[in-house]
Each structure stands twice: as structure tokens, then as C-alpha cells.
Amino acid sequence: MCFFCKGTLEEGFTTHTAEIGESIVIIKGVPCLKCDQCGEVSYTGVVYKRLESIIDTLQDNQMEVVITKYPKVA
């Protein structure tokens, strides 16, 4: 059940974006739970920890924008 609108959460995929200092990290194809009413996205604990790990790995990169796919790095 969605925390915001109480809608139904459905399994799907999303694009996660994070800003780290001067860099932007975009991770495509991230597994998520998405509300069928308001579109709010949430992640399981496993996915959230993996996203943190991916971002930590990429933050040392000197690129301004990094785009990657979740399945390729997960």
C-alpha cells in the first residue's frame, strides 16, 4: 500500500537520479514498487543498498554526468 495515497504498489522499473557534488548519476532499469494511483516509487531494502553501493562506486568518477543500467552493475 502506498504511504502517500494508499494506492496499490505494483512491481516495475524506474530511473533513479542522484546528485553527488558537481556530478549527476542516472541509473536506468532499477526494480521498484510503483503506486498505480500517484506514481510514487519505493525500493526494497536490497535494491536501496545496491543503489547506494553503485553511487558510492561512481562518485569517485571525474565525469559530470554518469548514466548506467542497473542490471549491468547489479
Distance bins in CASP14 RR format, pairs under 12 A and 6 or more apart:
PFRMAT RR
TARGET T0000
AUTHOR 0000-0000-0000
RMODE 2
METHOD distances of the structure
MODEL  1
1 7 1 0 0 1 0 0 0 0 0 0 0
1 8 1 0 0 1 0 0 0 0 0 0 0
1 9 1 0 0 1 0 0 0 0 0 0 0
1 10 0 0 0 0 0 1 0 0 0 0 0
1 33 0 0 0 0 0 1 0 0 0 0 0
1 35 0 0 0 0 1 0 0 0 0 0 0
1 36 0 0 0 0 0 1 0 0 0 0 0
1 37 0 0 0 0 0 1 0 0 0 0 0
1 38 0 0 0 0 0 1 0 0 0 0 0
1 40 0 0 0 0 0 1 0 0 0 0 0
1 42 0 0 0 0 0 1 0 0 0 0 0
2 8 1 0 0 1 0 0 0 0 0 0 0
2 9 1 0 1 0 0 0 0 0 0 0 0
2 10 0 0 0 0 0 1 0 0 0 0 0
2 33 0 0 0 0 1 0 0 0 0 0 0
2 34 0 0 0 0 1 0 0 0 0 0 0
2 35 1 1 0 0 0 0 0 0 0 0 0
2 36 0 0 0 0 1 0 0 0 0 0 0
2 37 1 0 0 1 0 0 0 0 0 0 0
2 38 1 0 0 1 0 0 0 0 0 0 0
2 39 0 0 0 0 1 0 0 0 0 0 0
2 40 1 0 1 0 0 0 0 0 0 0 0
2 41 0 0 0 0 0 1 0 0 0 0 0
2 42 0 0 0 0 1 0 0 0 0 0 0
3 9 0 0 0 0 1 0 0 0 0 0 0
3 33 0 0 0 0 0 1 0 0 0 0 0
3 35 0 0 0 0 1 0 0 0 0 0 0
3 37 0 0 0 0 0 1 0 0 0 0 0
3 38 0 0 0 0 1 0 0 0 0 0 0
3 39 0 0 0 0 0 1 0 0 0 0 0
3 40 1 0 0 1 0 0 0 0 0 0 0
3 41 0 0 0 0 0 1 0 0 0 0 0
3 42 1 0 0 1 0 0 0 0 0 0 0
4 35 1 0 0 1 0 0 0 0 0 0 0
4 37 0 0 0 0 1 0 0 0 0 0 0
4 38 1 0 1 0 0 0 0 0 0 0 0
4 39 0 0 0 0 1 0 0 0 0 0 0
4 40 1 0 1 0 0 0 0 0 0 0 0
4 41 0 0 0 0 0 1 0 0 0 0 0
4 42 0 0 0 0 1 0 0 0 0 0 0
5 35 1 0 0 1 0 0 0 0 0 0 0
5 36 0 0 0 0 1 0 0 0 0 0 0
5 37 1 0 1 0 0 0 0 0 0 0 0
5 38 1 0 1 0 0 0 0 0 0 0 0
5 39 0 0 0 0 1 0 0 0 0 0 0
5 40 1 0 0 1 0 0 0 0 0 0 0
6 35 0 0 0 0 1 0 0 0 0 0 0
6 36 0 0 0 0 0 1 0 0 0 0 0
6 37 0 0 0 0 1 0 0 0 0 0 0
6 38 0 0 0 0 1 0 0 0 0 0 0
6 40 0 0 0 0 0 1 0 0 0 0 0
7 33 0 0 0 0 0 1 0 0 0 0 0
7 34 0 0 0 0 0 1 0 0 0 0 0
7 35 1 0 1 0 0 0 0 0 0 0 0
7 36 1 0 0 1 0 0 0 0 0 0 0
7 37 1 0 1 0 0 0 0 0 0 0 0
7 38 1 0 0 1 0 0 0 0 0 0 0
7 39 0 0 0 0 1 0 0 0 0 0 0
7 40 0 0 0 0 1 0 0 0 0 0 0
7 42 0 0 0 0 0 1 0 0 0 0 0
8 33 0 0 0 0 1 0 0 0 0 0 0
8 34 0 0 0 0 1 0 0 0 0 0 0
8 35 1 0 0 1 0 0 0 0 0 0 0
8 36 1 0 1 0 0 0 0 0 0 0 0
8 37 1 0 0 1 0 0 0 0 0 0 0
8 38 0 0 0 0 0 1 0 0 0 0 0
8 39 0 0 0 0 0 1 0 0 0 0 0
8 40 0 0 0 0 0 1 0 0 0 0 0
9 32 0 0 0 0 1 0 0 0 0 0 0
9 33 1 0 1 0 0 0 0 0 0 0 0
9 34 1 0 0 1 0 0 0 0 0 0 0
9 35 1 0 1 0 0 0 0 0 0 0 0
9 36 1 0 0 1 0 0 0 0 0 0 0
9 37 0 0 0 0 1 0 0 0 0 0 0
9 38 0 0 0 0 0 1 0 0 0 0 0
9 39 0 0 0 0 1 0 0 0 0 0 0
9 40 0 0 0 0 1 0 0 0 0 0 0
9 41 0 0 0 0 1 0 0 0 0 0 0
9 42 1 0 0 1 0 0 0 0 0 0 0
9 43 0 0 0 0 0 1 0 0 0 0 0
9 44 0 0 0 0 0 1 0 0 0 0 0
10 31 0 0 0 0 0 1 0 0 0 0 0
10 32 0 0 0 0 1 0 0 0 0 0 0
10 33 1 0 0 1 0 0 0 0 0 0 0
10 34 1 0 1 0 0 0 0 0 0 0 0
10 35 1 0 0 1 0 0 0 0 0 0 0
10 36 1 0 1 0 0 0 0 0 0 0 0
10 37 0 0 0 0 0 1 0 0 0 0 0
10 39 0 0 0 0 1 0 0 0 0 0 0
10 40 0 0 0 0 0 1 0 0 0 0 0
10 41 0 0 0 0 0 1 0 0 0 0 0
10 42 0 0 0 0 0 1 0 0 0 0 0
11 30 0 0 0 0 0 1 0 0 0 0 0
11 31 1 0 0 1 0 0 0 0 0 0 0
11 32 1 0 0 1 0 0 0 0 0 0 0
11 33 1 0 0 1 0 0 0 0 0 0 0
11 34 1 0 0 1 0 0 0 0 0 0 0
11 35 0 0 0 0 0 1 0 0 0 0 0
11 36 0 0 0 0 0 1 0 0 0 0 0
11 41 0 0 0 0 0 1 0 0 0 0 0
11 42 0 0 0 0 0 1 0 0 0 0 0
11 43 0 0 0 0 0 1 0 0 0 0 0
11 44 0 0 0 0 1 0 0 0 0 0 0
11 47 0 0 0 0 0 1 0 0 0 0 0
12 29 0 0 0 0 1 0 0 0 0 0 0
12 30 0 0 0 0 1 0 0 0 0 0 0
12 31 1 0 0 1 0 0 0 0 0 0 0
12 32 1 0 1 0 0 0 0 0 0 0 0
12 33 1 0 0 1 0 0 0 0 0 0 0
12 34 1 0 1 0 0 0 0 0 0 0 0
12 35 0 0 0 0 0 1 0 0 0 0 0
12 36 0 0 0 0 0 1 0 0 0 0 0
12 39 0 0 0 0 0 1 0 0 0 0 0
12 41 0 0 0 0 1 0 0 0 0 0 0
12 42 0 0 0 0 0 1 0 0 0 0 0
12 43 0 0 0 0 0 1 0 0 0 0 0
12 44 0 0 0 0 0 1 0 0 0 0 0
12 47 0 0 0 0 0 1 0 0 0 0 0
12 70 0 0 0 0 0 1 0 0 0 0 0
13 27 0 0 0 0 0 1 0 0 0 0 0
13 28 0 0 0 0 1 0 0 0 0 0 0
13 29 1 0 1 0 0 0 0 0 0 0 0
13 30 1 0 0 1 0 0 0 0 0 0 0
13 31 1 0 0 1 0 0 0 0 0 0 0
13 32 1 0 0 1 0 0 0 0 0 0 0
13 33 0 0 0 0 0 1 0 0 0 0 0
13 34 0 0 0 0 1 0 0 0 0 0 0
13 41 0 0 0 0 1 0 0 0 0 0 0
13 43 0 0 0 0 0 1 0 0 0 0 0
13 47 0 0 0 0 0 1 0 0 0 0 0
13 69 0 0 0 0 0 1 0 0 0 0 0
13 70 0 0 0 0 1 0 0 0 0 0 0
13 71 0 0 0 0 1 0 0 0 0 0 0
14 26 0 0 0 0 0 1 0 0 0 0 0
14 27 0 0 0 0 1 0 0 0 0 0 0
14 28 0 0 0 0 1 0 0 0 0 0 0
14 29 1 0 0 1 0 0 0 0 0 0 0
14 30 1 0 1 0 0 0 0 0 0 0 0
14 31 0 0 0 0 1 0 0 0 0 0 0
14 32 1 0 1 0 0 0 0 0 0 0 0
14 33 0 0 0 0 1 0 0 0 0 0 0
14 34 1 0 0 1 0 0 0 0 0 0 0
14 35 0 0 0 0 0 1 0 0 0 0 0
14 39 0 0 0 0 1 0 0 0 0 0 0
14 40 0 0 0 0 0 1 0 0 0 0 0
14 41 1 0 1 0 0 0 0 0 0 0 0
14 42 0 0 0 0 1 0 0 0 0 0 0
14 43 0 0 0 0 1 0 0 0 0 0 0
14 47 0 0 0 0 0 1 0 0 0 0 0
14 51 0 0 0 0 0 1 0 0 0 0 0
14 70 0 0 0 0 1 0 0 0 0 0 0
15 24 0 0 0 0 0 1 0 0 0 0 0
15 25 0 0 0 0 0 1 0 0 0 0 0
15 26 1 0 0 1 0 0 0 0 0 0 0
15 27 1 0 0 1 0 0 0 0 0 0 0
15 28 1 0 1 0 0 0 0 0 0 0 0
15 29 1 0 0 1 0 0 0 0 0 0 0
15 30 1 0 0 1 0 0 0 0 0 0 0
15 31 0 0 0 0 0 1 0 0 0 0 0
15 32 0 0 0 0 1 0 0 0 0 0 0
15 34 0 0 0 0 0 1 0 0 0 0 0
15 41 0 0 0 0 1 0 0 0 0 0 0
15 51 0 0 0 0 0 1 0 0 0 0 0
15 67 0 0 0 0 1 0 0 0 0 0 0
15 68 0 0 0 0 0 1 0 0 0 0 0
15 69 0 0 0 0 1 0 0 0 0 0 0
15 70 0 0 0 0 1 0 0 0 0 0 0
16 24 0 0 0 0 0 1 0 0 0 0 0
16 25 0 0 0 0 1 0 0 0 0 0 0
16 26 1 0 0 1 0 0 0 0 0 0 0
16 27 1 0 1 0 0 0 0 0 0 0 0
16 28 0 0 0 0 1 0 0 0 0 0 0
16 29 0 0 0 0 1 0 0 0 0 0 0
16 30 1 0 1 0 0 0 0 0 0 0 0
16 31 0 0 0 0 0 1 0 0 0 0 0
16 32 0 0 0 0 1 0 0 0 0 0 0
16 41 0 0 0 0 1 0 0 0 0 0 0
16 42 0 0 0 0 0 1 0 0 0 0 0
16 43 0 0 0 0 1 0 0 0 0 0 0
16 47 0 0 0 0 1 0 0 0 0 0 0
16 48 0 0 0 0 1 0 0 0 0 0 0
16 50 0 0 0 0 0 1 0 0 0 0 0
16 51 1 0 1 0 0 0 0 0 0 0 0
16 52 0 0 0 0 0 1 0 0 0 0 0
16 54 0 0 0 0 1 0 0 0 0 0 0
16 55 0 0 0 0 1 0 0 0 0 0 0
16 58 0 0 0 0 0 1 0 0 0 0 0
16 66 0 0 0 0 0 1 0 0 0 0 0
16 67 0 0 0 0 0 1 0 0 0 0 0
16 68 0 0 0 0 0 1 0 0 0 0 0
16 69 0 0 0 0 0 1 0 0 0 0 0
16 70 1 0 0 1 0 0 0 0 0 0 0
16 73 0 0 0 0 0 1 0 0 0 0 0
16 74 0 0 0 0 0 1 0 0 0 0 0
17 23 0 0 0 0 0 1 0 0 0 0 0
17 24 1 0 0 1 0 0 0 0 0 0 0
17 25 1 0 0 1 0 0 0 0 0 0 0
17 26 1 0 1 0 0 0 0 0 0 0 0
17 27 1 0 0 1 0 0 0 0 0 0 0
17 28 0 0 0 0 1 0 0 0 0 0 0
17 30 0 0 0 0 0 1 0 0 0 0 0
17 41 0 0 0 0 0 1 0 0 0 0 0
17 51 0 0 0 0 0 1 0 0 0 0 0
17 55 0 0 0 0 0 1 0 0 0 0 0
17 65 0 0 0 0 0 1 0 0 0 0 0
17 66 0 0 0 0 0 1 0 0 0 0 0
17 67 0 0 0 0 1 0 0 0 0 0 0
17 68 0 0 0 0 0 1 0 0 0 0 0
18 24 1 0 0 1 0 0 0 0 0 0 0
18 25 1 0 1 0 0 0 0 0 0 0 0
18 26 0 0 0 0 1 0 0 0 0 0 0
18 27 1 0 0 1 0 0 0 0 0 0 0
18 30 0 0 0 0 0 1 0 0 0 0 0
18 48 0 0 0 0 0 1 0 0 0 0 0
18 51 1 0 0 1 0 0 0 0 0 0 0
18 52 0 0 0 0 1 0 0 0 0 0 0
18 54 0 0 0 0 1 0 0 0 0 0 0
18 55 1 0 1 0 0 0 0 0 0 0 0
18 56 0 0 0 0 0 1 0 0 0 0 0
18 58 0 0 0 0 1 0 0 0 0 0 0
18 59 0 0 0 0 1 0 0 0 0 0 0
18 65 0 0 0 0 0 1 0 0 0 0 0
18 66 0 0 0 0 1 0 0 0 0 0 0
18 67 0 0 0 0 0 1 0 0 0 0 0
18 68 0 0 0 0 0 1 0 0 0 0 0
19 25 1 0 0 1 0 0 0 0 0 0 0
19 26 0 0 0 0 0 1 0 0 0 0 0
19 55 0 0 0 0 0 1 0 0 0 0 0
19 59 0 0 0 0 0 1 0 0 0 0 0
19 64 0 0 0 0 0 1 0 0 0 0 0
19 65 0 0 0 0 0 1 0 0 0 0 0
19 66 0 0 0 0 0 1 0 0 0 0 0
20 26 0 0 0 0 0 1 0 0 0 0 0
20 52 0 0 0 0 0 1 0 0 0 0 0
20 54 0 0 0 0 0 1 0 0 0 0 0
20 55 1 0 0 1 0 0 0 0 0 0 0
20 56 0 0 0 0 1 0 0 0 0 0 0
20 57 0 0 0 0 0 1 0 0 0 0 0
20 58 1 0 0 1 0 0 0 0 0 0 0
20 59 1 0 1 0 0 0 0 0 0 0 0
20 60 0 0 0 0 1 0 0 0 0 0 0
20 61 0 0 0 0 1 0 0 0 0 0 0
20 62 0 0 0 0 0 1 0 0 0 0 0
20 63 0 0 0 0 0 1 0 0 0 0 0
20 64 0 0 0 0 0 1 0 0 0 0 0
20 65 0 0 0 0 0 1 0 0 0 0 0
20 66 0 0 0 0 1 0 0 0 0 0 0
21 55 0 0 0 0 0 1 0 0 0 0 0
21 58 0 0 0 0 0 1 0 0 0 0 0
21 59 0 0 0 0 1 0 0 0 0 0 0
21 60 0 0 0 0 0 1 0 0 0 0 0
21 61 0 0 0 0 0 1 0 0 0 0 0
21 62 0 0 0 0 0 1 0 0 0 0 0
21 64 0 0 0 0 0 1 0 0 0 0 0
22 59 0 0 0 0 0 1 0 0 0 0 0
22 61 0 0 0 0 0 1 0 0 0 0 0
22 62 0 0 0 0 1 0 0 0 0 0 0
22 63 0 0 0 0 1 0 0 0 0 0 0
22 64 1 0 0 1 0 0 0 0 0 0 0
22 65 0 0 0 0 0 1 0 0 0 0 0
22 66 0 0 0 0 0 1 0 0 0 0 0
23 55 0 0 0 0 1 0 0 0 0 0 0
23 58 1 0 0 1 0 0 0 0 0 0 0
23 59 1 0 0 1 0 0 0 0 0 0 0
23 60 0 0 0 0 1 0 0 0 0 0 0
23 61 1 0 0 1 0 0 0 0 0 0 0
23 62 0 0 0 0 1 0 0 0 0 0 0
23 63 1 0 0 1 0 0 0 0 0 0 0
23 64 1 0 1 0 0 0 0 0 0 0 0
23 65 1 0 0 1 0 0 0 0 0 0 0
23 66 1 0 0 1 0 0 0 0 0 0 0
23 67 0 0 0 0 0 1 0 0 0 0 0
24 55 0 0 0 0 0 1 0 0 0 0 0
24 58 0 0 0 0 0 1 0 0 0 0 0
24 59 0 0 0 0 0 1 0 0 0 0 0
24 61 0 0 0 0 0 1 0 0 0 0 0
24 63 0 0 0 0 1 0 0 0 0 0 0
24 64 1 0 0 1 0 0 0 0 0 0 0
24 65 1 0 1 0 0 0 0 0 0 0 0
24 66 1 0 0 1 0 0 0 0 0 0 0
24 67 0 0 0 0 1 0 0 0 0 0 0
24 68 0 0 0 0 0 1 0 0 0 0 0
25 51 0 0 0 0 1 0 0 0 0 0 0
25 52 0 0 0 0 0 1 0 0 0 0 0
25 54 1 0 0 1 0 0 0 0 0 0 0
25 55 1 0 1 0 0 0 0 0 0 0 0
25 56 0 0 0 0 0 1 0 0 0 0 0
25 57 0 0 0 0 1 0 0 0 0 0 0
25 58 1 0 1 0 0 0 0 0 0 0 0
25 59 1 0 0 1 0 0 0 0 0 0 0
25 60 0 0 0 0 0 1 0 0 0 0 0
25 61 0 0 0 0 1 0 0 0 0 0 0
25 63 0 0 0 0 1 0 0 0 0 0 0
25 64 0 0 0 0 0 1 0 0 0 0 0
25 65 0 0 0 0 1 0 0 0 0 0 0
25 66 1 0 1 0 0 0 0 0 0 0 0
25 67 0 0 0 0 1 0 0 0 0 0 0
25 68 1 0 0 1 0 0 0 0 0 0 0
25 70 0 0 0 0 0 1 0 0 0 0 0
25 73 0 0 0 0 0 1 0 0 0 0 0
26 51 0 0 0 0 0 1 0 0 0 0 0
26 54 0 0 0 0 0 1 0 0 0 0 0
26 55 0 0 0 0 0 1 0 0 0 0 0
26 58 0 0 0 0 0 1 0 0 0 0 0
26 63 0 0 0 0 0 1 0 0 0 0 0
26 64 0 0 0 0 0 1 0 0 0 0 0
26 65 1 0 0 1 0 0 0 0 0 0 0
26 66 1 0 0 1 0 0 0 0 0 0 0
26 67 1 0 1 0 0 0 0 0 0 0 0
26 68 1 0 0 1 0 0 0 0 0 0 0
26 69 0 0 0 0 1 0 0 0 0 0 0
26 70 0 0 0 0 0 1 0 0 0 0 0
27 43 0 0 0 0 0 1 0 0 0 0 0
27 47 0 0 0 0 0 1 0 0 0 0 0
27 48 0 0 0 0 0 1 0 0 0 0 0
27 50 0 0 0 0 1 0 0 0 0 0 0
27 51 1 0 0 1 0 0 0 0 0 0 0
27 52 0 0 0 0 0 1 0 0 0 0 0
27 53 0 0 0 0 0 1 0 0 0 0 0
27 54 1 0 0 1 0 0 0 0 0 0 0
27 55 1 0 0 1 0 0 0 0 0 0 0
27 57 0 0 0 0 0 1 0 0 0 0 0
27 58 0 0 0 0 1 0 0 0 0 0 0
27 66 0 0 0 0 1 0 0 0 0 0 0
27 67 0 0 0 0 1 0 0 0 0 0 0
27 68 1 0 1 0 0 0 0 0 0 0 0
27 69 1 0 0 1 0 0 0 0 0 0 0
27 70 1 0 1 0 0 0 0 0 0 0 0
27 71 0 0 0 0 0 1 0 0 0 0 0
27 72 0 0 0 0 1 0 0 0 0 0 0
27 73 1 0 0 1 0 0 0 0 0 0 0
27 74 0 0 0 0 1 0 0 0 0 0 0
28 54 0 0 0 0 0 1 0 0 0 0 0
28 66 0 0 0 0 0 1 0 0 0 0 0
28 67 1 0 0 1 0 0 0 0 0 0 0
28 68 1 0 0 1 0 0 0 0 0 0 0
28 69 1 0 1 0 0 0 0 0 0 0 0
28 70 1 0 0 1 0 0 0 0 0 0 0
28 71 0 0 0 0 1 0 0 0 0 0 0
28 72 0 0 0 0 1 0 0 0 0 0 0
28 73 0 0 0 0 0 1 0 0 0 0 0
28 74 0 0 0 0 0 1 0 0 0 0 0
29 41 0 0 0 0 0 1 0 0 0 0 0
29 43 0 0 0 0 0 1 0 0 0 0 0
29 47 0 0 0 0 0 1 0 0 0 0 0
29 50 0 0 0 0 0 1 0 0 0 0 0
29 51 0 0 0 0 0 1 0 0 0 0 0
29 54 0 0 0 0 0 1 0 0 0 0 0
29 67 0 0 0 0 0 1 0 0 0 0 0
29 68 0 0 0 0 1 0 0 0 0 0 0
29 69 1 0 1 0 0 0 0 0 0 0 0
29 70 1 0 1 0 0 0 0 0 0 0 0
29 71 1 0 0 1 0 0 0 0 0 0 0
29 72 0 0 0 0 1 0 0 0 0 0 0
29 73 0 0 0 0 0 1 0 0 0 0 0
29 74 0 0 0 0 1 0 0 0 0 0 0
30 41 0 0 0 0 1 0 0 0 0 0 0
30 42 0 0 0 0 0 1 0 0 0 0 0
30 43 1 0 0 1 0 0 0 0 0 0 0
30 44 0 0 0 0 0 1 0 0 0 0 0
30 46 0 0 0 0 0 1 0 0 0 0 0
30 47 1 0 0 1 0 0 0 0 0 0 0
30 48 0 0 0 0 1 0 0 0 0 0 0
30 50 0 0 0 0 1 0 0 0 0 0 0
30 51 1 0 0 1 0 0 0 0 0 0 0
30 54 0 0 0 0 1 0 0 0 0 0 0
30 55 0 0 0 0 0 1 0 0 0 0 0
30 68 0 0 0 0 0 1 0 0 0 0 0
30 69 0 0 0 0 1 0 0 0 0 0 0
30 70 1 0 1 0 0 0 0 0 0 0 0
30 71 0 0 0 0 1 0 0 0 0 0 0
30 72 0 0 0 0 0 1 0 0 0 0 0
30 73 0 0 0 0 0 1 0 0 0 0 0
30 74 0 0 0 0 1 0 0 0 0 0 0
31 41 0 0 0 0 0 1 0 0 0 0 0
31 42 0 0 0 0 0 1 0 0 0 0 0
31 43 1 0 0 1 0 0 0 0 0 0 0
31 44 1 0 0 1 0 0 0 0 0 0 0
31 45 0 0 0 0 0 1 0 0 0 0 0
31 46 0 0 0 0 1 0 0 0 0 0 0
31 47 1 0 1 0 0 0 0 0 0 0 0
31 48 0 0 0 0 0 1 0 0 0 0 0
31 50 0 0 0 0 1 0 0 0 0 0 0
31 51 0 0 0 0 0 1 0 0 0 0 0
31 69 0 0 0 0 0 1 0 0 0 0 0
31 70 1 0 0 1 0 0 0 0 0 0 0
31 71 0 0 0 0 1 0 0 0 0 0 0
31 74 0 0 0 0 1 0 0 0 0 0 0
32 39 0 0 0 0 0 1 0 0 0 0 0
32 40 0 0 0 0 1 0 0 0 0 0 0
32 41 1 0 1 0 0 0 0 0 0 0 0
32 42 1 0 0 1 0 0 0 0 0 0 0
32 43 1 0 1 0 0 0 0 0 0 0 0
32 44 0 0 0 0 1 0 0 0 0 0 0
32 45 0 0 0 0 0 1 0 0 0 0 0
32 46 0 0 0 0 0 1 0 0 0 0 0
32 47 1 0 0 1 0 0 0 0 0 0 0
32 48 0 0 0 0 1 0 0 0 0 0 0
32 51 0 0 0 0 0 1 0 0 0 0 0
32 70 0 0 0 0 1 0 0 0 0 0 0
33 39 0 0 0 0 0 1 0 0 0 0 0
33 40 0 0 0 0 1 0 0 0 0 0 0
33 41 1 0 0 1 0 0 0 0 0 0 0
33 42 1 0 1 0 0 0 0 0 0 0 0
33 43 1 0 0 1 0 0 0 0 0 0 0
33 44 1 0 0 1 0 0 0 0 0 0 0
33 45 0 0 0 0 0 1 0 0 0 0 0
33 47 0 0 0 0 1 0 0 0 0 0 0
33 48 0 0 0 0 0 1 0 0 0 0 0
34 40 1 0 0 1 0 0 0 0 0 0 0
34 41 1 0 1 0 0 0 0 0 0 0 0
34 42 1 0 0 1 0 0 0 0 0 0 0
34 43 0 0 0 0 0 1 0 0 0 0 0
35 41 1 0 0 1 0 0 0 0 0 0 0
35 42 0 0 0 0 1 0 0 0 0 0 0
41 47 0 0 0 0 0 1 0 0 0 0 0
41 48 0 0 0 0 0 1 0 0 0 0 0
41 51 0 0 0 0 0 1 0 0 0 0 0
42 48 0 0 0 0 1 0 0 0 0 0 0
43 49 0 0 0 0 1 0 0 0 0 0 0
43 50 0 0 0 0 1 0 0 0 0 0 0
43 51 1 0 0 1 0 0 0 0 0 0 0
43 52 0 0 0 0 0 1 0 0 0 0 0
43 70 0 0 0 0 0 1 0 0 0 0 0
44 50 0 0 0 0 1 0 0 0 0 0 0
44 51 0 0 0 0 0 1 0 0 0 0 0
45 51 0 0 0 0 1 0 0 0 0 0 0
45 52 0 0 0 0 1 0 0 0 0 0 0
45 53 0 0 0 0 0 1 0 0 0 0 0
46 52 0 0 0 0 0 1 0 0 0 0 0
46 53 0 0 0 0 0 1 0 0 0 0 0
46 74 0 0 0 0 1 0 0 0 0 0 0
47 53 0 0 0 0 0 1 0 0 0 0 0
47 54 0 0 0 0 0 1 0 0 0 0 0
47 70 0 0 0 0 1 0 0 0 0 0 0
47 71 0 0 0 0 0 1 0 0 0 0 0
47 74 0 0 0 0 1 0 0 0 0 0 0
48 54 0 0 0 0 0 1 0 0 0 0 0
48 55 0 0 0 0 0 1 0 0 0 0 0
49 55 0 0 0 0 0 1 0 0 0 0 0
49 56 0 0 0 0 0 1 0 0 0 0 0
49 74 0 0 0 0 0 1 0 0 0 0 0
50 56 0 0 0 0 0 1 0 0 0 0 0
50 57 0 0 0 0 0 1 0 0 0 0 0
50 70 1 0 0 1 0 0 0 0 0 0 0
50 71 0 0 0 0 0 1 0 0 0 0 0
50 73 0 0 0 0 1 0 0 0 0 0 0
50 74 1 0 1 0 0 0 0 0 0 0 0
51 57 0 0 0 0 0 1 0 0 0 0 0
51 58 0 0 0 0 0 1 0 0 0 0 0
51 68 0 0 0 0 0 1 0 0 0 0 0
51 70 0 0 0 0 1 0 0 0 0 0 0
51 73 0 0 0 0 0 1 0 0 0 0 0
51 74 0 0 0 0 1 0 0 0 0 0 0
52 58 0 0 0 0 0 1 0 0 0 0 0
52 59 0 0 0 0 0 1 0 0 0 0 0
53 59 0 0 0 0 0 1 0 0 0 0 0
53 70 0 0 0 0 0 1 0 0 0 0 0
53 73 0 0 0 0 1 0 0 0 0 0 0
53 74 0 0 0 0 1 0 0 0 0 0 0
54 61 0 0 0 0 0 1 0 0 0 0 0
54 66 0 0 0 0 1 0 0 0 0 0 0
54 67 0 0 0 0 0 1 0 0 0 0 0
54 68 1 0 0 1 0 0 0 0 0 0 0
54 69 0 0 0 0 0 1 0 0 0 0 0
54 70 1 0 0 1 0 0 0 0 0 0 0
54 71 0 0 0 0 0 1 0 0 0 0 0
54 72 0 0 0 0 0 1 0 0 0 0 0
54 73 1 0 1 0 0 0 0 0 0 0 0
54 74 1 0 0 1 0 0 0 0 0 0 0
55 61 0 0 0 0 0 1 0 0 0 0 0
55 66 0 0 0 0 1 0 0 0 0 0 0
55 68 0 0 0 0 0 1 0 0 0 0 0
55 70 0 0 0 0 0 1 0 0 0 0 0
55 73 0 0 0 0 0 1 0 0 0 0 0
56 73 0 0 0 0 0 1 0 0 0 0 0
57 66 0 0 0 0 1 0 0 0 0 0 0
57 68 0 0 0 0 1 0 0 0 0 0 0
57 73 1 0 0 1 0 0 0 0 0 0 0
57 74 0 0 0 0 0 1 0 0 0 0 0
58 64 0 0 0 0 0 1 0 0 0 0 0
58 65 0 0 0 0 0 1 0 0 0 0 0
58 66 1 0 1 0 0 0 0 0 0 0 0
58 67 0 0 0 0 0 1 0 0 0 0 0
58 68 1 0 0 1 0 0 0 0 0 0 0
58 73 0 0 0 0 1 0 0 0 0 0 0
59 66 0 0 0 0 1 0 0 0 0 0 0
60 66 0 0 0 0 0 1 0 0 0 0 0
61 67 0 0 0 0 0 1 0 0 0 0 0
61 68 0 0 0 0 0 1 0 0 0 0 0
66 73 0 0 0 0 0 1 0 0 0 0 0
67 73 0 0 0 0 0 1 0 0 0 0 0
68 74 0 0 0 0 0 1 0 0 0 0 0
END
